[in-house]
Amino acid sequence: MLLLTGPRQVGKTTFLQHICGDDRRYVTLDDPTLRTLAIEDPALFLQRFEPPVLIDEIQYAPPLLPHIKMVVDAARKPGLFWLTGSQQFEMMRGVSETLAGRVGILNLLGFSMRERRRGELDVPAFLPTAEQLQAREATGHALTLKPLYKDLWLGSFPALVGGTVRNRDLFYSSYVQTYLQRDVHDLAHVGNETSFLRFVKTCAARTGQLLNYAELARDADVSANTAKSWLSILQTSFQVVLLQPFHANVTKRLVKRPKLYFLDTGLCAYLTEWSSPETLEAGAMAGAILETFVFSELLKSWWHRGLEPRIYYYRDRDGGEIDFLLAQDQRVYPIEVKRTASPGRDSVKAFDALARSGIQIGEGAVLCLARERVPLRADVQAVPIGVL
């Protein structure tokens, strides 16, 4: 059994319909009549829609899941059910217990940079090793400042990237309204949609920053408990991710608060009211939005291959900070993001602080706007963002 999760409008259903055979039926629980049947009489629903079947928006009918489990256990045949959902699997009430060990879970976000430029996709999940960077470099695309920020401002939703929808502001306005009326309504009884939208915009303005619930609540004019509850809604519905700090027993001087990242830079730019790629690039959020973009690309590099990255950030109380650490095989690979074409050796000073802690460190990278890879020192390279 397969469950494909991710935000609305990223092409989950389109993708599965494209690869499924003619014998697999399709049913969507967006249809209120079918949703009611699935909730009130799940056994009859599965008699009407016998497997193999693709069931869209499974989060609308939790009572269907135990019956799916019974069918799967009785048939003992893989692939009978393909499911999609716009809420994170682990947070869908009761699902993990019901289908544990019976379902493969994949997360899908919007188009990656390689997908939108029709680049080579048969590359491993990103690690900044010399061997992998060389392979990616051969199939990457050169990105200069203006085209890059045009991509960041537009976002990664397939309808916008593919040109199906040409009015970017209208798309995001409709997306936000649908999100408020469907996902937010289903996940929590938010009495005041205007207050919730103000909260979402406040979060968007803090992408790439350390999370401070008190400041977030103050600026959104809600209580701290409400801020925590509403932020969990944004996580559950794939709008934001909280990146956890790297922790090691060798030092207690590490900052322990998570960092907040939006998963789509276009939606983030829309919510923070940047009217064009040019104003976004020249504005106060230019660095944060670029860091957000790199974080999203790193996630896609792993998630879209069915893998779960061990990704963190590093920050100590002495001011040493590294944007991202990818951990694998008892080693961490540091990655810094810089909005410059000529990063200097001072860009990686925090790498030394990490090394002094006794942690085994792999090769590092400074992702930037350089036109080609340049060694900054023996174990760190300046890497064009197009290599991602």
N, C-alpha and C positions, 0 to 999 in steps of 0.2 A: 504494500500500500504506500502511496506517495501523498505527501502533503506539501503544497507549495504556498508559502506565505510571503507577504510583503505589502507595501502600501497600495492604496487604490491607484488604478490607472497606470501601472507599470507593465502591463501586458501578461499577467499570470495566465489568464484564461486563453488569450490569443496564442500564447506559446504552447500550452498543452493541447489545444485543439489542432495546432499545426503538426504536432508530432504523433497524435493518436490515430489509431486505425479507424476504418469505417464501422467496425463492430462496436465501438464504444459510444454509448449514449451520453448526451450532455443535458444537465438540468441545473438551473440556477435557483438558489434560495432567495434571490432578490425578488422573485415572483411571490407576492404575498399569499396566493392560494396554495402553492407548493410548500411554502414555508410553514403555513398552518398545518398542512398534512404531515410534514416531517416532524413537527413538534407534538401534535396531538395523536398521531397514529404512525409512528416510525416503521412498524412492521409492515403496514400496508404500503407505505411509501417505497420500501425496498422491494416489495412484490411488484409494484408498478414500474419501478426503474431498476431492473435487474442488472447486476454487474455482467461485463465490465462497464463502468459508468464513471463519468466525470461530474462531480458535484461541486458547484461554484458557491463561494461564501458560506462555508460550513459553519462558521461561528454563529450563524443565525439559528441553528437548530441543534443545541447540545444533546437533547434526548435521542438524536439519531445515532450518536457515537457508540453506545453499548450494543445497539443492534448491528451496526457495521462490524463490531468486534466479533459478535456471534457468527455472522456470515463468514468472516475471514477465518475464524477458528474451525468452522465446519468444513469449509472448502479446501483449506490448506493449499491455496494457489496464489502465487504472488501477482500483484498488479491489478487485482479486481477493482479497487477503488482508487481513483485519483481525486484529491480534494484540494481546493484552494481556500485561503482565508486572508482577510485583511487585518487580522490581529495576530500577535505573536503566539505561537503554539504553546509555549510554556505558561502563558498567562491566561489562556482560555480555560475557564473553570471546568475542572474535572477531566479535561482531555488527556493530559499526560498520564494520568492513572489508567484511563480506559484503554488507551492504545499503546501503552509502553511496550517496546519490543516488537511492535507490529507495523510500525510506520517509519518510513524514511522522510526526514524533514529537510526541505531546501528553502533558503531565503532568497528572494529576488528583489532587486532594487531597479532603478531606472537604468538606461543605457550607460555602459561604461564609456570612457573616452575612446577605447579601441573599437567598441561597437559603433559609436556614432561616426567614426571615421573609416569604418569598414576595414579595420586593421586585422592582423593575425591574432586569432583568439586562442590558438593552441600553444599557450605558454603556461608555465607553472604559476602557482600563486606567488605573489611578489615577496621576494627577499632581496636585500641589497648586496648580494654577493657578486663578485666580479664576473663569474661565469654566467649568472642569470642576467645581469645587466647587459652583457655583451649580446646575449641572445635577444633580449628585448629591444635593444638599440637597433638591431637589424630590421625589426618590424614595427618600430615606433614611428611617431610623427613629430616633426619639429613644430613647436608651439611658441609663438611670440605673444607679447603682452595683450594686444587688442583682440586677436581671435580667442585667446584663452578666456578673457573676461566676458566676451560675448557668450561663450559656452556657459560660464558660471552664472551669468545673468538669466540666460534662457532656461537653464536647468536640464534635467536628464529624462523627463517624461517622454515616452515614445511619440505621443501625439504631437508634441512640440518639435522634437528633434527630427522626426520624419516629415514634418510639414503638413500633416493632416489638419492641424489647428494652427492658424497663422496669427491669431490675436492672443498674444501671450498673457496680457492682463486679464482678458475675459476668461481664459482657461483657468488661471489661478483663482480668480474670483469665484468661478463655478466650483472649482475643486474645494475651496475652503467652505463654501456653503454646504456642499454635499457632505463633507467631513463633519461639520457641526451637526447636521441634521441626521446623519446615520451613525457614524462611529461613536461620536461623543454621546449621542442619545442612548446608544446601546450599552456603552461602557459605564456610564455614570449619569445620575439624574442631575445634570447641570441646570440649575434654575435660570441662570442669566447668561445667555449666549454671548451677549455683548461683553460681559466681564471675562468670559473664557477666551474670547477672541483677543481681548487686550492682554491677557496672560500669555497667549501664544505669541503675540508680537513682542512682548517683553522677553520671552525665551529666545526668539529669533535674533534679537539685538545682542544676545549674550553667547551666540555660538562661538565655540573655541575658547571659552573662558571657564575658569574654575566656578563650580556651582556654589552659590551662597543662598540658602533658602530664605534667610531673613531679608537680604537685599532684594531678591526676586519677588518675595511677597510684598514688600514695601512698595516697589515700583509698579507692581501690578494691582496694588490696592486690594489685596486679599490677605487672609490669615496664612500663617506659616503652614498649618495643617492642610489648608485648601491648596496651597502651592504644591505641597508634596503629593496630594491626591491627584491634582490635575496634571502634574508632570508624569505621573505613572500612566495616565491616559495617553499622553503623547508618546511614551515609550511603547506601550502596548499596541498602538496603532501605527507603529513604524514611522513616526515623524522625527523622533530624536533618539539618540543613543547617549548614555552616560558612560564615558570612558574612564575606567578605574585607574588609579595610580599604581605604578609598579611598587611592589612591596618586597622587602628582603629582610631577613632576620639580622643581617650584618650591620644595619643602621636603623636607628629610630628617628633620624632627622628628616624623614621624608614627609612631604605634604600628603594628607590622606583623603582630601576631598576629590570627588570626581570632576571631570570636565564635561561640559554640555556641548553636543554637536547635533546640528540638524543634518538629516540624511540627504536632502536635496538643496543645492545652493540656489536654484531658481526660485523655489518656494520661499526660502529664507530671504532672498533679495526682494521678493514681492512684498512679504510681510513687513520688511523694514523700509519699504517705499523708495527704493532706488529706481529712478525712472528710466535709466539707460545703462548699457555696459560701461560707457565712459564715466558717468557719475559714480558708478560702483567702484571702478578701478581707481578713481581719484579720491574716493571718500574715506572716511574713518574706519570702515569695515573691510578695506581692501585686503589687509593681511589675514584677518580672521576668516574671511570668506574663502581665501585661497587654502588656508589650513583645513577648513571644513571640506573643501573639494578633495584634497589629498586623502583625508581620512575616509571619505566615502569611496574613493577609488581603491584604497587598500582593502576595505571591507568587500567591495565587489570582486576584487581579485581572488579572494578566498571563498566568499559565499557562493559565487556563481560557478564554482567548481565543487560544490558540495562539502566544503571544508569550513571549519570554525577557527578563526585566527586567535591566537593569544596575543592580544595587542593592548598596550598600556601607554601611559605617559610617565615621565620622570620629572620630579621637582623636589629639591631639598630646601631646607630652611636657610641655606646660605645663598640662595638665588640661582643655583644651577638648575637648568631646565632643558629637557629634551622633548620635542613634540610627540614622538611616537617611539615605542620599543616593540619590536616583534620578537617574541620568544619562541625558540624551537630547539629541541635537543640539548637542553641545559645551557643554552647560550642566548644572549639577547643581541639584537641587531638594531642599533640606534638610527633614527631618521629625523632629520631636521628639515623644516620647510622655510624657504626664504624667497621673498618677492624681489629678487635681484638677479642680474645676469652674471655677476662676478662676486660670489661669496668668498670671504677670506677665512683664514685659519681660525680667527676668533669666533666663527660661527659654530665651532665644535668644541669650545672650551669645556662645556658641561660633560662631554664624552669622557674627559679625563677624570672628572669627579666620580663618574660611574665606575671607571676602571679602578680607582683607588679603593672602592668599597669591596673589592675582592670578587666581584661578579665576572664570570667569563663572558667576554664581549666578542661578537663577530664583527664582520665588516660593516661600516656605516656609510650613510649617504646624506648629502644635503640636496634635497629636491628643489630645483630653482629654475630660472629662465635662461640658463646657459644654453648655448647652441650645441655643445658637445660635452662629453664626459671629460672632466679634468680632475686629476688627483690633487687633493688638498694636503694629504700626507699619506703615509704608507697604507693605512687601514681605512681611509675615508675618501670618498670621491664626491665631487659636485656633479649632479646628475640632472639632465634636462627632464622637466616634468612630463614631456611627451613620451618618455620611456615607460611610464606607468602603463 
